[in-house]
């Protein structure tokens, strides 16, 4: 389920070639998930690493993660 979530999110990534000939990538709807690298492949790899860290941190802090294609990683809230 986690792998499918990551793959689905990565398909939403956008990339652009900057004036300094590096690549910038980001994922709309995922604040703080962006990367810059010398090649498009390196940018994709770095962006995925950042996304994975973002997800792990979000789960640890019990943040609401955006559901993607029916996959919701947000843990259920316990009712007191």
PDB file with one MODEL, atoms N, CA, C and O in Angstrom:
MODEL        1
ATOM      1  N   UNK A   1       0.821  -1.178   0.000  1.00  0.00           N
ATOM      2  CA  UNK A   1       0.000   0.000   0.000  1.00  0.00           C
ATOM      3  C   UNK A   1       0.881   1.263   0.000  1.00  0.00           C
ATOM      4  O   UNK A   1       0.585   2.214  -0.723  1.00  0.00           O
ATOM      5  N   UNK A   2       1.941   1.281   0.791  1.00  0.00           N
ATOM      6  CA  UNK A   2       2.825   2.434   0.863  1.00  0.00           C
ATOM      7  C   UNK A   2       3.531   2.665  -0.472  1.00  0.00           C
ATOM      8  O   UNK A   2       3.649   3.803  -0.926  1.00  0.00           O
ATOM      9  N   UNK A   3       3.995   1.595  -1.094  1.00  0.00           N
ATOM     10  CA  UNK A   3       4.663   1.709  -2.392  1.00  0.00           C
ATOM     11  C   UNK A   3       3.711   2.271  -3.437  1.00  0.00           C
ATOM     12  O   UNK A   3       4.094   3.132  -4.228  1.00  0.00           O
ATOM     13  N   UNK A   4       2.490   1.795  -3.444  1.00  0.00           N
ATOM     14  CA  UNK A   4       1.491   2.283  -4.394  1.00  0.00           C
ATOM     15  C   UNK A   4       1.194   3.765  -4.148  1.00  0.00           C
ATOM     16  O   UNK A   4       1.031   4.530  -5.098  1.00  0.00           O
ATOM     17  N   UNK A   5       1.124   4.167  -2.884  1.00  0.00           N
ATOM     18  CA  UNK A   5       0.889   5.562  -2.533  1.00  0.00           C
ATOM     19  C   UNK A   5       2.026   6.428  -3.078  1.00  0.00           C
ATOM     20  O   UNK A   5       1.780   7.449  -3.720  1.00  0.00           O
ATOM     21  N   UNK A   6       3.258   6.021  -2.823  1.00  0.00           N
ATOM     22  CA  UNK A   6       4.421   6.784  -3.278  1.00  0.00           C
ATOM     23  C   UNK A   6       4.437   6.887  -4.803  1.00  0.00           C
ATOM     24  O   UNK A   6       4.672   7.964  -5.349  1.00  0.00           O
ATOM     25  N   UNK A   7       4.191   5.780  -5.485  1.00  0.00           N
ATOM     26  CA  UNK A   7       4.174   5.796  -6.945  1.00  0.00           C
ATOM     27  C   UNK A   7       3.082   6.721  -7.476  1.00  0.00           C
ATOM     28  O   UNK A   7       3.308   7.464  -8.431  1.00  0.00           O
ATOM     29  N   UNK A   8       1.909   6.679  -6.868  1.00  0.00           N
ATOM     30  CA  UNK A   8       0.808   7.535  -7.307  1.00  0.00           C
ATOM     31  C   UNK A   8       1.140   9.010  -7.099  1.00  0.00           C
ATOM     32  O   UNK A   8       0.841   9.845  -7.952  1.00  0.00           O
ATOM     33  N   UNK A   9       1.754   9.322  -5.972  1.00  0.00           N
ATOM     34  CA  UNK A   9       2.127  10.713  -5.697  1.00  0.00           C
ATOM     35  C   UNK A   9       3.210  11.164  -6.673  1.00  0.00           C
ATOM     36  O   UNK A   9       3.150  12.285  -7.179  1.00  0.00           O
ATOM     37  N   UNK A  10       4.187  10.319  -6.944  1.00  0.00           N
ATOM     38  CA  UNK A  10       5.273  10.687  -7.851  1.00  0.00           C
ATOM     39  C   UNK A  10       4.762  10.960  -9.266  1.00  0.00           C
ATOM     40  O   UNK A  10       5.368  11.743  -9.998  1.00  0.00           O
ATOM     41  N   UNK A  11       3.662  10.330  -9.655  1.00  0.00           N
ATOM     42  CA  UNK A  11       3.090  10.595 -10.972  1.00  0.00           C
ATOM     43  C   UNK A  11       2.515  12.007 -11.062  1.00  0.00           C
ATOM     44  O   UNK A  11       2.271  12.505 -12.161  1.00  0.00           O
ATOM     45  N   UNK A  12       2.300  12.646  -9.938  1.00  0.00           N
ATOM     46  CA  UNK A  12       1.768  14.011  -9.906  1.00  0.00           C
ATOM     47  C   UNK A  12       2.876  15.063  -9.925  1.00  0.00           C
ATOM     48  O   UNK A  12       2.599  16.258 -10.026  1.00  0.00           O
ATOM     49  N   UNK A  13       4.112  14.624  -9.829  1.00  0.00           N
ATOM     50  CA  UNK A  13       5.245  15.554  -9.770  1.00  0.00           C
ATOM     51  C   UNK A  13       5.368  16.350 -11.065  1.00  0.00           C
ATOM     52  O   UNK A  13       5.071  15.861 -12.155  1.00  0.00           O
ATOM     53  N   UNK A  14       5.813  17.581 -10.906  1.00  0.00           N
ATOM     54  CA  UNK A  14       6.090  18.426 -12.066  1.00  0.00           C
ATOM     55  C   UNK A  14       7.564  18.824 -12.018  1.00  0.00           C
ATOM     56  O   UNK A  14       8.148  18.974 -10.945  1.00  0.00           O
ATOM     57  N   UNK A  15       8.145  18.991 -13.195  1.00  0.00           N
ATOM     58  CA  UNK A  15       9.561  19.307 -13.308  1.00  0.00           C
ATOM     59  C   UNK A  15       9.757  20.454 -14.287  1.00  0.00           C
ATOM     60  O   UNK A  15       8.983  20.634 -15.227  1.00  0.00           O
ATOM     61  N   UNK A  16      10.801  21.218 -14.045  1.00  0.00           N
ATOM     62  CA  UNK A  16      11.155  22.251 -15.006  1.00  0.00           C
ATOM     63  C   UNK A  16      12.670  22.406 -15.051  1.00  0.00           C
ATOM     64  O   UNK A  16      13.370  22.196 -14.061  1.00  0.00           O
ATOM     65  N   UNK A  17      13.145  22.776 -16.220  1.00  0.00           N
ATOM     66  CA  UNK A  17      14.560  23.049 -16.415  1.00  0.00           C
ATOM     67  C   UNK A  17      14.788  24.524 -16.099  1.00  0.00           C
ATOM     68  O   UNK A  17      14.157  25.398 -16.693  1.00  0.00           O
ATOM     69  N   UNK A  18      15.687  24.791 -15.167  1.00  0.00           N
ATOM     70  CA  UNK A  18      15.948  26.159 -14.739  1.00  0.00           C
ATOM     71  C   UNK A  18      17.020  26.811 -15.614  1.00  0.00           C
ATOM     72  O   UNK A  18      17.697  26.136 -16.389  1.00  0.00           O
ATOM     73  N   UNK A  19      17.160  28.110 -15.481  1.00  0.00           N
ATOM     74  CA  UNK A  19      18.135  28.864 -16.276  1.00  0.00           C
ATOM     75  C   UNK A  19      19.569  28.405 -16.051  1.00  0.00           C
ATOM     76  O   UNK A  19      20.413  28.551 -16.935  1.00  0.00           O
ATOM     77  N   UNK A  20      19.850  27.850 -14.875  1.00  0.00           N
ATOM     78  CA  UNK A  20      21.212  27.373 -14.586  1.00  0.00           C
ATOM     79  C   UNK A  20      21.428  25.929 -15.041  1.00  0.00           C
ATOM     80  O   UNK A  20      22.403  25.283 -14.657  1.00  0.00           O
ATOM     81  N   UNK A  21      20.497  25.432 -15.867  1.00  0.00           N
ATOM     82  CA  UNK A  21      20.559  24.068 -16.428  1.00  0.00           C
ATOM     83  C   UNK A  21      20.419  22.965 -15.381  1.00  0.00           C
ATOM     84  O   UNK A  21      20.863  21.840 -15.612  1.00  0.00           O
ATOM     85  N   UNK A  22      19.817  23.267 -14.246  1.00  0.00           N
ATOM     86  CA  UNK A  22      19.466  22.233 -13.274  1.00  0.00           C
ATOM     87  C   UNK A  22      17.964  21.993 -13.360  1.00  0.00           C
ATOM     88  O   UNK A  22      17.232  22.782 -13.957  1.00  0.00           O
ATOM     89  N   UNK A  23      17.519  20.906 -12.764  1.00  0.00           N
ATOM     90  CA  UNK A  23      16.108  20.552 -12.790  1.00  0.00           C
ATOM     91  C   UNK A  23      15.486  20.777 -11.420  1.00  0.00           C
ATOM     92  O   UNK A  23      16.071  20.440 -10.391  1.00  0.00           O
ATOM     93  N   UNK A  24      14.305  21.345 -11.428  1.00  0.00           N
ATOM     94  CA  UNK A  24      13.523  21.592 -10.216  1.00  0.00           C
ATOM     95  C   UNK A  24      12.265  20.744 -10.308  1.00  0.00           C
ATOM     96  O   UNK A  24      11.581  20.749 -11.332  1.00  0.00           O
ATOM     97  N   UNK A  25      11.958  20.016  -9.241  1.00  0.00           N
ATOM     98  CA  UNK A  25      10.745  19.214  -9.207  1.00  0.00           C
ATOM     99  C   UNK A  25       9.986  19.464  -7.926  1.00  0.00           C
ATOM    100  O   UNK A  25      10.573  19.712  -6.873  1.00  0.00           O
ATOM    101  N   UNK A  26       8.665  19.394  -8.031  1.00  0.00           N
ATOM    102  CA  UNK A  26       7.809  19.535  -6.857  1.00  0.00           C
ATOM    103  C   UNK A  26       6.559  18.697  -7.055  1.00  0.00           C
ATOM    104  O   UNK A  26       6.248  18.253  -8.160  1.00  0.00           O
ATOM    105  N   UNK A  27       5.845  18.492  -5.939  1.00  0.00           N
ATOM    106  CA  UNK A  27       4.600  17.734  -5.991  1.00  0.00           C
ATOM    107  C   UNK A  27       3.494  18.624  -5.447  1.00  0.00           C
ATOM    108  O   UNK A  27       3.450  18.896  -4.247  1.00  0.00           O
ATOM    109  N   UNK A  28       2.602  19.078  -6.320  1.00  0.00           N
ATOM    110  CA  UNK A  28       1.502  19.930  -5.870  1.00  0.00           C
ATOM    111  C   UNK A  28       0.670  19.243  -4.783  1.00  0.00           C
ATOM    112  O   UNK A  28       0.356  18.057  -4.880  1.00  0.00           O
ATOM    113  N   UNK A  29       0.323  20.010  -3.751  1.00  0.00           N
ATOM    114  CA  UNK A  29      -0.472  19.469  -2.653  1.00  0.00           C
ATOM    115  C   UNK A  29       0.352  18.846  -1.540  1.00  0.00           C
ATOM    116  O   UNK A  29      -0.198  18.380  -0.542  1.00  0.00           O
ATOM    117  N   UNK A  30       1.674  18.835  -1.707  1.00  0.00           N
ATOM    118  CA  UNK A  30       2.575  18.269  -0.711  1.00  0.00           C
ATOM    119  C   UNK A  30       3.592  19.352  -0.332  1.00  0.00           C
ATOM    120  O   UNK A  30       4.699  19.386  -0.870  1.00  0.00           O
ATOM    121  N   UNK A  31       3.206  20.238   0.601  1.00  0.00           N
ATOM    122  CA  UNK A  31       4.059  21.373   0.946  1.00  0.00           C
ATOM    123  C   UNK A  31       5.439  20.945   1.445  1.00  0.00           C
ATOM    124  O   UNK A  31       5.566  20.054   2.285  1.00  0.00           O
ATOM    125  N   UNK A  32       6.456  21.595   0.912  1.00  0.00           N
ATOM    126  CA  UNK A  32       7.821  21.310   1.328  1.00  0.00           C
ATOM    127  C   UNK A  32       8.469  20.161   0.588  1.00  0.00           C
ATOM    128  O   UNK A  32       9.639  19.859   0.821  1.00  0.00           O
ATOM    129  N   UNK A  33       7.731  19.513  -0.302  1.00  0.00           N
ATOM    130  CA  UNK A  33       8.294  18.398  -1.067  1.00  0.00           C
ATOM    131  C   UNK A  33       8.731  18.937  -2.428  1.00  0.00           C
ATOM    132  O   UNK A  33       7.937  19.041  -3.363  1.00  0.00           O
ATOM    133  N   UNK A  34      10.018  19.276  -2.508  1.00  0.00           N
ATOM    134  CA  UNK A  34      10.590  19.780  -3.755  1.00  0.00           C
ATOM    135  C   UNK A  34      12.071  19.414  -3.785  1.00  0.00           C
ATOM    136  O   UNK A  34      12.671  19.124  -2.750  1.00  0.00           O
ATOM    137  N   UNK A  35      12.648  19.432  -4.979  1.00  0.00           N
ATOM    138  CA  UNK A  35      14.050  19.059  -5.127  1.00  0.00           C
ATOM    139  C   UNK A  35      14.660  19.814  -6.295  1.00  0.00           C
ATOM    140  O   UNK A  35      13.958  20.287  -7.189  1.00  0.00           O
ATOM    141  N   UNK A  36      15.979  19.917  -6.269  1.00  0.00           N
ATOM    142  CA  UNK A  36      16.734  20.536  -7.347  1.00  0.00           C
ATOM    143  C   UNK A  36      17.990  19.700  -7.553  1.00  0.00           C
ATOM    144  O   UNK A  36      18.685  19.372  -6.592  1.00  0.00           O
ATOM    145  N   UNK A  37      18.284  19.351  -8.813  1.00  0.00           N
ATOM    146  CA  UNK A  37      19.457  18.516  -9.082  1.00  0.00           C
ATOM    147  C   UNK A  37      19.972  18.774 -10.491  1.00  0.00           C
ATOM    148  O   UNK A  37      19.310  19.419 -11.303  1.00  0.00           O
ATOM    149  N   UNK A  38      21.156  18.261 -10.761  1.00  0.00           N
ATOM    150  CA  UNK A  38      21.830  18.463 -12.047  1.00  0.00           C
ATOM    151  C   UNK A  38      21.124  17.783 -13.216  1.00  0.00           C
ATOM    152  O   UNK A  38      21.119  18.311 -14.328  1.00  0.00           O
ATOM    153  N   UNK A  39      20.523  16.605 -12.970  1.00  0.00           N
ATOM    154  CA  UNK A  39      19.850  15.874 -14.048  1.00  0.00           C
ATOM    155  C   UNK A  39      18.409  15.592 -13.640  1.00  0.00           C
ATOM    156  O   UNK A  39      18.063  15.622 -12.459  1.00  0.00           O
ATOM    157  N   UNK A  40      17.578  15.319 -14.640  1.00  0.00           N
ATOM    158  CA  UNK A  40      16.176  15.010 -14.358  1.00  0.00           C
ATOM    159  C   UNK A  40      16.060  13.736 -13.523  1.00  0.00           C
ATOM    160  O   UNK A  40      15.256  13.673 -12.593  1.00  0.00           O
ATOM    161  N   UNK A  41      16.853  12.732 -13.852  1.00  0.00           N
ATOM    162  CA  UNK A  41      16.815  11.477 -13.095  1.00  0.00           C
ATOM    163  C   UNK A  41      17.213  11.697 -11.634  1.00  0.00           C
ATOM    164  O   UNK A  41      16.571  11.166 -10.728  1.00  0.00           O
ATOM    165  N   UNK A  42      18.263  12.474 -11.408  1.00  0.00           N
ATOM    166  CA  UNK A  42      18.687  12.778 -10.034  1.00  0.00           C
ATOM    167  C   UNK A  42      17.618  13.563  -9.296  1.00  0.00           C
ATOM    168  O   UNK A  42      17.392  13.357  -8.103  1.00  0.00           O
ATOM    169  N   UNK A  43      16.966  14.458 -10.008  1.00  0.00           N
ATOM    170  CA  UNK A  43      15.903  15.255  -9.396  1.00  0.00           C
ATOM    171  C   UNK A  43      14.739  14.349  -8.977  1.00  0.00           C
ATOM    172  O   UNK A  43      14.198  14.505  -7.882  1.00  0.00           O
ATOM    173  N   UNK A  44      14.357  13.417  -9.833  1.00  0.00           N
ATOM    174  CA  UNK A  44      13.283  12.467  -9.494  1.00  0.00           C
ATOM    175  C   UNK A  44      13.654  11.633  -8.280  1.00  0.00           C
ATOM    176  O   UNK A  44      12.851  11.467  -7.361  1.00  0.00           O
ATOM    177  N   UNK A  45      14.880  11.107  -8.279  1.00  0.00           N
ATOM    178  CA  UNK A  45      15.325  10.277  -7.156  1.00  0.00           C
ATOM    179  C   UNK A  45      15.309  11.063  -5.850  1.00  0.00           C
ATOM    180  O   UNK A  45      14.820  10.576  -4.831  1.00  0.00           O
ATOM    181  N   UNK A  46      15.846  12.280  -5.885  1.00  0.00           N
ATOM    182  CA  UNK A  46      15.882  13.122  -4.692  1.00  0.00           C
ATOM    183  C   UNK A  46      14.472  13.495  -4.239  1.00  0.00           C
ATOM    184  O   UNK A  46      14.178  13.506  -3.044  1.00  0.00           O
ATOM    185  N   UNK A  47      13.605  13.800  -5.204  1.00  0.00           N
ATOM    186  CA  UNK A  47      12.224  14.146  -4.872  1.00  0.00           C
ATOM    187  C   UNK A  47      11.522  12.982  -4.176  1.00  0.00           C
ATOM    188  O   UNK A  47      10.761  13.195  -3.233  1.00  0.00           O
ATOM    189  N   UNK A  48      11.767  11.768  -4.628  1.00  0.00           N
ATOM    190  CA  UNK A  48      11.153  10.604  -3.984  1.00  0.00           C
ATOM    191  C   UNK A  48      11.702  10.409  -2.576  1.00  0.00           C
ATOM    192  O   UNK A  48      10.943  10.079  -1.666  1.00  0.00           O
ATOM    193  N   UNK A  49      12.989  10.604  -2.378  1.00  0.00           N
ATOM    194  CA  UNK A  49      13.567  10.500  -1.028  1.00  0.00           C
ATOM    195  C   UNK A  49      12.930  11.522  -0.091  1.00  0.00           C
ATOM    196  O   UNK A  49      12.601  11.209   1.054  1.00  0.00           O
ATOM    197  N   UNK A  50      12.763  12.736  -0.584  1.00  0.00           N
ATOM    198  CA  UNK A  50      12.152  13.789   0.229  1.00  0.00           C
ATOM    199  C   UNK A  50      10.704  13.454   0.530  1.00  0.00           C
ATOM    200  O   UNK A  50      10.242  13.655   1.654  1.00  0.00           O
ATOM    201  N   UNK A  51       9.983  12.949  -0.456  1.00  0.00           N
ATOM    202  CA  UNK A  51       8.594  12.526  -0.245  1.00  0.00           C
ATOM    203  C   UNK A  51       8.514  11.445   0.825  1.00  0.00           C
ATOM    204  O   UNK A  51       7.660  11.517   1.709  1.00  0.00           O
ATOM    205  N   UNK A  52       9.379  10.458   0.761  1.00  0.00           N
ATOM    206  CA  UNK A  52       9.370   9.374   1.739  1.00  0.00           C
ATOM    207  C   UNK A  52       9.616   9.900   3.151  1.00  0.00           C
ATOM    208  O   UNK A  52       8.944   9.483   4.094  1.00  0.00           O
ATOM    209  N   UNK A  53      10.577  10.817   3.300  1.00  0.00           N
ATOM    210  CA  UNK A  53      10.828  11.429   4.602  1.00  0.00           C
ATOM    211  C   UNK A  53       9.633  12.231   5.083  1.00  0.00           C
ATOM    212  O   UNK A  53       9.301  12.214   6.269  1.00  0.00           O
ATOM    213  N   UNK A  54       8.984  12.937   4.158  1.00  0.00           N
ATOM    214  CA  UNK A  54       7.798  13.741   4.471  1.00  0.00           C
ATOM    215  C   UNK A  54       6.676  12.846   4.993  1.00  0.00           C
ATOM    216  O   UNK A  54       5.999  13.186   5.963  1.00  0.00           O
ATOM    217  N   UNK A  55       6.489  11.709   4.344  1.00  0.00           N
ATOM    218  CA  UNK A  55       5.452  10.754   4.767  1.00  0.00           C
ATOM    219  C   UNK A  55       5.772  10.196   6.150  1.00  0.00           C
ATOM    220  O   UNK A  55       4.898  10.147   7.016  1.00  0.00           O
ATOM    221  N   UNK A  56       7.009   9.779   6.361  1.00  0.00           N
ATOM    222  CA  UNK A  56       7.406   9.206   7.658  1.00  0.00           C
ATOM    223  C   UNK A  56       7.206  10.221   8.778  1.00  0.00           C
ATOM    224  O   UNK A  56       6.654   9.896   9.830  1.00  0.00           O
ATOM    225  N   UNK A  57       7.656  11.444   8.548  1.00  0.00           N
ATOM    226  CA  UNK A  57       7.481  12.489   9.555  1.00  0.00           C
ATOM    227  C   UNK A  57       5.995  12.756   9.808  1.00  0.00           C
ATOM    228  O   UNK A  57       5.568  12.889  10.954  1.00  0.00           O
ATOM    229  N   UNK A  58       5.228  12.833   8.744  1.00  0.00           N
ATOM    230  CA  UNK A  58       3.791  13.053   8.886  1.00  0.00           C
ATOM    231  C   UNK A  58       3.115  11.958   9.693  1.00  0.00           C
ATOM    232  O   UNK A  58       2.252  12.242  10.524  1.00  0.00           O
ATOM    233  N   UNK A  59       3.495  10.713   9.456  1.00  0.00           N
ATOM    234  CA  UNK A  59       2.915   9.601  10.214  1.00  0.00           C
ATOM    235  C   UNK A  59       3.328   9.669  11.683  1.00  0.00           C
ATOM    236  O   UNK A  59       2.507   9.440  12.571  1.00  0.00           O
ATOM    237  N   UNK A  60       4.596   9.982  11.937  1.00  0.00           N
ATOM    238  CA  UNK A  60       5.072  10.083  13.328  1.00  0.00           C
ATOM    239  C   UNK A  60       4.354  11.193  14.093  1.00  0.00           C
ATOM    240  O   UNK A  60       4.032  11.047  15.272  1.00  0.00           O
ATOM    241  N   UNK A  61       4.110  12.303  13.401  1.00  0.00           N
ATOM    242  CA  UNK A  61       3.459  13.443  14.045  1.00  0.00           C
ATOM    243  C   UNK A  61       1.933  13.380  13.954  1.00  0.00           C
ATOM    244  O   UNK A  61       1.233  14.291  14.397  1.00  0.00           O
ATOM    245  N   UNK A  62       1.440  12.301  13.380  1.00  0.00           N
ATOM    246  CA  UNK A  62       0.001  12.052  13.219  1.00  0.00           C
ATOM    247  C   UNK A  62      -0.695  13.158  12.441  1.00  0.00           C
ATOM    248  O   UNK A  62      -1.800  13.575  12.788  1.00  0.00           O
ATOM    249  N   UNK A  63      -0.037  13.629  11.383  1.00  0.00           N
ATOM    250  CA  UNK A  63      -0.642  14.614  10.498  1.00  0.00           C
ATOM    251  C   UNK A  63      -1.617  13.924   9.552  1.00  0.00           C
ATOM    252  O   UNK A  63      -1.514  12.722   9.307  1.00  0.00           O
ATOM    253  N   UNK A  64      -2.552  14.687   9.030  1.00  0.00           N
ATOM    254  CA  UNK A  64      -3.449  14.165   8.007  1.00  0.00           C
ATOM    255  C   UNK A  64      -2.723  14.217   6.673  1.00  0.00           C
ATOM    256  O   UNK A  64      -2.415  15.299   6.173  1.00  0.00           O
ATOM    257  N   UNK A  65      -2.448  13.058   6.096  1.00  0.00           N
ATOM    258  CA  UNK A  65      -1.772  12.989   4.806  1.00  0.00           C
ATOM    259  C   UNK A  65      -2.836  12.961   3.712  1.00  0.00           C
ATOM    260  O   UNK A  65      -3.890  12.349   3.888  1.00  0.00           O
ATOM    261  N   UNK A  66      -2.569  13.618   2.584  1.00  0.00           N
ATOM    262  CA  UNK A  66      -3.579  13.656   1.522  1.00  0.00           C
ATOM    263  C   UNK A  66      -3.869  12.257   0.979  1.00  0.00           C
ATOM    264  O   UNK A  66      -2.939  11.537   0.615  1.00  0.00           O
ATOM    265  N   UNK A  67      -5.122  11.867   0.919  1.00  0.00           N
ATOM    266  CA  UNK A  67      -5.442  10.577   0.285  1.00  0.00           C
ATOM    267  C   UNK A  67      -5.202  10.676  -1.221  1.00  0.00           C
ATOM    268  O   UNK A  67      -5.528  11.687  -1.845  1.00  0.00           O
ATOM    269  N   UNK A  68      -4.638   9.634  -1.789  1.00  0.00           N
ATOM    270  CA  UNK A  68      -4.325   9.593  -3.218  1.00  0.00           C
ATOM    271  C   UNK A  68      -4.898   8.315  -3.810  1.00  0.00           C
ATOM    272  O   UNK A  68      -4.585   7.215  -3.353  1.00  0.00           O
ATOM    273  N   UNK A  69      -5.730   8.462  -4.820  1.00  0.00           N
ATOM    274  CA  UNK A  69      -6.315   7.324  -5.539  1.00  0.00           C
ATOM    275  C   UNK A  69      -6.906   6.287  -4.579  1.00  0.00           C
ATOM    276  O   UNK A  69      -6.705   5.084  -4.746  1.00  0.00           O
ATOM    277  N   UNK A  70      -7.627   6.767  -3.587  1.00  0.00           N
ATOM    278  CA  UNK A  70      -8.293   5.881  -2.636  1.00  0.00           C
ATOM    279  C   UNK A  70      -7.407   5.341  -1.533  1.00  0.00           C
ATOM    280  O   UNK A  70      -7.875   4.568  -0.698  1.00  0.00           O
ATOM    281  N   UNK A  71      -6.140   5.726  -1.505  1.00  0.00           N
ATOM    282  CA  UNK A  71      -5.225   5.270  -0.461  1.00  0.00           C
ATOM    283  C   UNK A  71      -5.100   6.372   0.578  1.00  0.00           C
ATOM    284  O   UNK A  71      -4.675   7.484   0.265  1.00  0.00           O
ATOM    285  N   UNK A  72      -5.466   6.065   1.806  1.00  0.00           N
ATOM    286  CA  UNK A  72      -5.390   7.032   2.901  1.00  0.00           C
ATOM    287  C   UNK A  72      -4.445   6.486   3.964  1.00  0.00           C
ATOM    288  O   UNK A  72      -4.756   5.504   4.637  1.00  0.00           O
ATOM    289  N   UNK A  73      -3.293   7.126   4.110  1.00  0.00           N
ATOM    290  CA  UNK A  73      -2.295   6.679   5.089  1.00  0.00           C
ATOM    291  C   UNK A  73      -2.496   7.270   6.466  1.00  0.00           C
ATOM    292  O   UNK A  73      -1.823   6.866   7.414  1.00  0.00           O
ATOM    293  N   UNK A  74      -3.412   8.224   6.598  1.00  0.00           N
ATOM    294  CA  UNK A  74      -3.630   8.860   7.883  1.00  0.00           C
ATOM    295  C   UNK A  74      -4.157   7.841   8.872  1.00  0.00           C
ATOM    296  O   UNK A  74      -5.177   7.203   8.609  1.00  0.00           O
ATOM    297  N   UNK A  75      -3.480   7.669  10.017  1.00  0.00           N
ATOM    298  CA  UNK A  75      -3.960   6.707  11.002  1.00  0.00           C
ATOM    299  C   UNK A  75      -5.306   7.138  11.570  1.00  0.00           C
ATOM    300  O   UNK A  75      -5.566   8.334  11.707  1.00  0.00           O
ATOM    301  N   UNK A  76      -6.163   6.176  11.900  1.00  0.00           N
ATOM    302  CA  UNK A  76      -7.448   6.529  12.490  1.00  0.00           C
ATOM    303  C   UNK A  76      -7.271   7.224  13.834  1.00  0.00           C
ATOM    304  O   UNK A  76      -6.398   6.856  14.620  1.00  0.00           O
ATOM    305  N   UNK A  77      -8.085   8.210  14.090  1.00  0.00           N
ATOM    306  CA  UNK A  77      -8.035   8.941  15.358  1.00  0.00           C
ATOM    307  C   UNK A  77      -8.729   8.139  16.451  1.00  0.00           C
ATOM    308  O   UNK A  77      -9.829   7.621  16.260  1.00  0.00           O
ATOM    309  N   UNK A  78      -8.064   8.048  17.602  1.00  0.00           N
ATOM    310  CA  UNK A  78      -8.691   7.362  18.745  1.00  0.00           C
ATOM    311  C   UNK A  78      -9.618   8.326  19.445  1.00  0.00           C
ATOM    312  O   UNK A  78      -9.273   9.487  19.661  1.00  0.00           O
ATOM    313  N   UNK A  79     -10.784   7.848  19.795  1.00  0.00           N
ATOM    314  CA  UNK A  79     -11.748   8.672  20.518  1.00  0.00           C
ATOM    315  C   UNK A  79     -11.587   8.409  22.003  1.00  0.00           C
ATOM    316  O   UNK A  79     -11.586   7.259  22.443  1.00  0.00           O
ATOM    317  N   UNK A  80     -11.452   9.470  22.765  1.00  0.00           N
ATOM    318  CA  UNK A  80     -11.253   9.320  24.208  1.00  0.00           C
ATOM    319  C   UNK A  80     -12.560   9.065  24.933  1.00  0.00           C
ATOM    320  O   UNK A  80     -12.569   8.915  26.155  1.00  0.00           O
TER     321      UNK A  80
ENDMDL
END
